[in-house]
Amino acid sequence: MARAQGARAQMALAFETTYGTPPASGFWRMPFAQANLGAEQPLLASELLGYGRDPVAPIGDAITSDGDVTVPIDARFWGVWLKGAFGAPTTTGTGPYSHEFRSGGWTLPSIAIEIGMPEVPHYAMNAGCVVNQISWTMQRAGLITATVGLIGQGETIGTASSAGTLAALDLARFGAFHGTIRRAGVPLGNVVSAQITYANNLDRIETIRADGMIDGADPSLAALTGTIEVRFADHVLLDQALAGEPAELEFGFTAGPDLAFTLTAHAVYLPTPRLALQGPGGVQASFAWQAAQDAGLGRMATVTLVNDLPTYDNPVI
């Protein structure tokens, strides 16, 4: 008897033309480390009296389809998740190509994601998935992964894959040592770690339906937040916090001139932190920053991904 193992699992992803309807083809084979995406339907216990001490059968409640996936930050596949979070990019260049994503778009694409476990076999197609948020941590060492939060419409279970031929590309993964953080274009020193979260704050459209699913997930007010942990060695960030003025922060990874990822928060505001002394060691300060719309650019963030892919409209097999 075959037993499901994570080592054999695979994820297929495609952008939908119609919300909640998986396409027949055009699926990427996506790398991932963890996934808890799926639909669940709780049971409502009966409250009825008059049938003795033993309850009558429960009934199903509304269906909830959501979850997180943990994915590597790389120069190719990462653009698929960025398209889900920000919308389609503007692509320039003739190789390498520069894909520019911008915050503030009113329309986000929906995604069909199939998670397959071929040993059973079990193939779960999650339709109508929309990226609610993406987050990652920058540090000196270790693997660089991101958590992608998704809100879906529903899940269909099958014993065979319906994704067809998958587009499988080579992974061009960034390492922790590829990371840089800049403030106003100048490298920011003494940074121990940084955490970045972009949230679309999706609003579930929970209408009354016979199938118990939602009608959609619409983006509301976006948010770009995070924290920066620094060794206290100068007043650069502290002076900015005390002045209450914004500054541009840039978080990026570069693995050569042809492979790069940069998120630029154009107007970042810093709180005034408490400088705690916790022993004879070094003093660290934590800044829980928030980004806002830059008045001149008319947006909060710009994301640029440089790679060898000409488009994210269709997967390259």
N, C-alpha and C positions, 0 to 999 in steps of 0.2 A: 504493500500500500504506500503510495507516494505521499510525502508530507511537504507542505509548503516551506520554503526557506528563502530568507531575504536575499541570499547571494544570487538566486536565480530570478528574482523579480525584475521587471522592466517597466518603464514608464514611457508611454507614447502621448504626444501632445500636438494638438492642431487648433488653429483659430477658426471659430465658427463664422459662417456667413449669416445665419439666423440664430438668435439666442436660444439655447437649449437644444439645438439640433446638431449633433456631431457630423462633420463632413465625412464623405466616403473615402477620402484620401488626403494627402498633404500633411502627414504626421511626422513630427520629429521624434527620434529616440533620445530621450533626455537623461542625462546623468543625475543621480540623486543619492543622498545618504540616508535619509529617513522620510517617511510619509505616513500621516494619519488622516489622509483625505478620504472621505466617504460619507454616505448617507446613513442616518439612523432615525428610527421611528419608535419613540417610547410607547409603553402601554399605560393606559389609564385604568386604574383599579375601579371596579364597580362600587358605587355607593348605595345601591338599592337594598331595601329591606324586604322582609317577608319571604325569603327563600331559605331560611335556616341560617346556621352559623357559617356554612361554607359559601363563599362568594360565587356569583355568576361570572361568566367569562369577561375578561377585560376587553377594551377596544383600543385600536391604534389612535395615536395622536398625530399632530402635524409632523411632516418630514423635515428634518434639518440636514442639510448637506453642506459641510464645510470642513476645514482642517488646514494643517500646515505641511509644507514639504521643506526639507533641508537640502540645499543645492550648492554646488561649488560656484565660486565667483571665478569665471574664466572669460576669455576674450571672444568666445563664439556663442555658446549656449546661453550665457547670461543675458544677451540681447533679447532672447525670447521672453524672459521674465520681465525685462525692462519695458518691452512693448506692451505686455499685459498691465504693467503698473502705470505707465505714462501715456500709452497710445502709440500709434505708428511713428517711427522716426523720420527725420529728413536726412537722406543719405547723399553724400557728396564724395568726390574722388573717383579715381579709376583703378585703385588697388595700390596701397591699402585704401579701404573705404572708411569714412567717418560717419557714424550714425548718431544724430543728435536728437535726444528726447527732451521734451519740455514739460514742466509741471503746469497744472491749471486747465488741462483739456476737459471738456464737458462730456466727451464720449470715450468709453473704454471698451476694448474688444472683449468678447467672451471666448472662453477656451473650453475645449473638450480634452479631458485627461483620462487615459486608460491606464490602470495599474494592473499588470498581469502577473499571475503566479502559475506558470505552466505545469507544475507537477500535479496540481489537483485534478483538472485545470480550473482556474478561476480568473476571469477577466472582468474587472469593474470599470465601466465607462461612466465617468463623472461629467455630465453635461452642464452647460451654462455657468462655468466657473469664471469668476471675476477676481482679480487681484485686489485684496483689501489692504495689504501692507507688505513691505519688504524691509528687512532689517539685517544688519551685520555688524561685526566688531572688528576693529583694526587693532593689531597688537604686534609685538616685536617678533614673535615666533609662533609656530603652530599652523594648522590648516585653516584656510580662509573659506568659510561657508556663510551662506545667507539663509534666513528663514523667510519663506514666502507664505503669507496667510491668504487663504482663498475662501470665497463664499460661492457655493454652487447651487444649482437648481434641483438636481436629482441624480440618481445613480441607477444604471442598468447592469445586471449581472449576466454574464454569458460564459460558455465553456470553450469558446474560441475567440481569438482576437478579431476585432472589427476595424483595426487601424490600418490594415494593408501593409504595403512595403514602407518601412521606416527609413527616414533620412538620418544616417549615422555619420557624424563628423568626428574628427580627431579633437580631443580635449586639449585646449591651450590654457591651462590653469595658472592663475596668479598665486604667488606665495606671499607670506607675510612680509618678507624682506623687500618685496616690490612696492610696498606701500609708502605713500607720502601724504603729508598734510600741509597745506599752505594757507596763510592768512594774508589777504590782499596781495597775492602773488608771491609772497616771500615764505620760504619754508619755516614752519612753526617748530621751534625746538622744545626740548624737555617734555615731550608728550609721551606718556606711558601707555595709554590706550585711548581708544575712541569708539563710541557706539553711535550708529546712525539708523534712524527709522523714518521711512516715508510711508504715510498712511493716507489712503483714499477715503477712509471713514464711510464705507458703503452703507446705504440705507436699504434694507430688505423690503421689497414690496410684497407684503404678506396679505394677499387678497384671498377670498374664499374660493377654493377650487376643489373639484371632485377628487383630484389626485393628491391633495395635501401639500403640493409644492408651492414655491414662491413664484411670483410673476417676473421678478428681476431683482437686480441689485444696482442701485443708482449711486454714483459718487456724490458726496456732499463736500463740506469744507475740508480741504486737504491739510495735512500737517507734516512738517519736516522738523524732527527733533533729535536730540541725542545728548550724550555726555562726553566731555573731554577730561581725562585725568592727566594732570601735569605735575612734574616736580617743580616746587616753587623756587624759581631762580631769577625771575625778573617780574616786571609789572605790566607786561604787554597786555595780557588778558584781563588782569585786575583793573588796569586803568580804563580799558574799554567798558568793563562792567560798571564801574563807578560813573563813567560819563553817560551811560545809557545810549550810546551810539552803536549803530550796526556796523559790521564789517563782513567782507566776503571770506568764506571758508571753502577750501577745496580739498576733497578727499579722493585719493586716486591710487591706482596701481598701474605700473608701467613695466612691461617686459620687452622693451625694445621699441624702435620707432613705429613698428607695424602692429603692435598689440598693446592697447592701453584702455583703461577705464577711468573716468573722472566724473564725480558728482560735485557740482559747484552750487553751494547755497549762497545766493547773492546778497542777502541781508540777514545776518545772524546777530541775535541779541543774546547777551550773556547776563546771568544773574550774579549778584555779589556773593561769593562763597564764604564759608567759615573756614579759616585756616586752623585746623586742629593739630595740636602737638600730641603725638601718641607714643612718645619714647625718644630715645637718643638718635634714632635713624632720621632719614630725610623727610622733609615736610612735603606733602602732596595736597593739591587743591583740585576739587571737582567742580566743573562748570556744566550745569544742565542747560544747554543752549536751545534756543528756539529760532527757527527761520521764518521770515515773512516776505511778502511780495516786495520786490525792488521797484521803486516808483519809476525809475528810468527805463528799465527793461520790461516792466509790466508782468513779471513772473517771479516765482520764488526760487526755482532751481532749474539748472540745465545739466543734463547728463550726456556725456560723449563716450561712445564705444568705438574704438579703432580696431579693425580686423580685416580679414581677407574675404568677407562675405559681401556680395553686391547688394543683397536685399534681405529683408525679413518678411516679405510678402508671402513667399513660398519657400519651403525647405529645399536645400541643395542635397541631392542624393549622391 
